[in-house]
Amino acid sequence: MIERLREERVVAILRRVDDVDAAVARVRAAGISLVEITLDSPGALEAIRRHPGSLAGTVRTPGEATAAAEAGAVALVAPSFSPEVAARAHELGLPYVPGALTPTEVEAAWRAGAAAVKLFPAALGGPEYVRHLRGPLADVPLVATGGVDAANAAAFLAAGCVAVGVGTSLLREGEAERLVAALAAAGAAAVAEAGAAPGDTGA
């Protein structure tokens, strides 16, 4: 899962959308393949079954973890950390990505076996907060979620997050395409900067 997060860089979070199937098709057509369907959405389990490879979101109890696994979810995502859900995810053999905000919460989730930790709500501290967390907690893969969009996603990745989770703002006209383009541009700039020789003026 961490390899997929690092490669894909974006998770489309579909929460209570009117037409899940259309939403999945829309974000995947834009180039976003990782999709999280939250369990507080009507017909969430059926939607997960219809879309193999989906992540289950808002998994808050062991029972929900079991139901998501039976529906075919490939990972369990939550807004907060639960030791009971962490234990059940381990029993099910599924990656668990719980939410956390403070250094203490991030550390607790990581020590409990989280595959990655969802920094939520990430907009509260912004990319600079990510940089501060990454100082002492550089080994913890962070996924910024909550207030992330096409305008700031690249900044969160540059600050050290392995991926970002973007909500239903992606369903606005052209937003998914803008996000993908922004990340591509940021990636190209980073490659160019890394390849420049020290002192090279570009002349």
Secondary structure, 3 states (H helix, E strand, C coil): CHHHHHHHCEEEEECCCCCHHHHHHHHHHCCCCEEEEECCCCCHHHHHHHCCCCEEECCCCHHHHHHHHHHCCCCEECCCCCHHHHHHHHHHCCCEECEECCHHHHHHHHHCCCCCEEECCHHHCHHHHHHHHHCCCCCCCEEEECCCCCCCHHHHHHHCCCEEEECHHHHCCCHHHHHHHHHHHHHHHHHHHHHCCCCCCCC
